[in-house]
Amino acid sequence: MTWTSGYVADIGYTYGYYTELNPLRVKLPFLNAGLVPPDVTCACELGFGQGLSTNMHAASGMFIGQALYA
């Protein structure tokens, strides 16, 4: 049995910083709709690939990443 038994392992993860994952960007849709945005004190990304965006956001102290494995 290999470590890839039952898992897709031949597709590469994407790599890059994705601004859409920034918890502070949640404010814009609320403001555009005329609503008060929530106060985001902590956010979590589930299944973060190589983790560049997660590490950038975690440096601000308000972001947690969790890799999902079966």
BELBELMO-V174850 format. One record per helix or strand. SS is the DSSP state (H for helix, E for strand). FROM is the first residue (numbers start at 1). TO is the last residue. If there is no record, write none. Layout:
SS:FROM:TO
SS:FROM:TO
This chain:
H:19:21
H:23:32
E:43:46
H:52:58
E:63:66
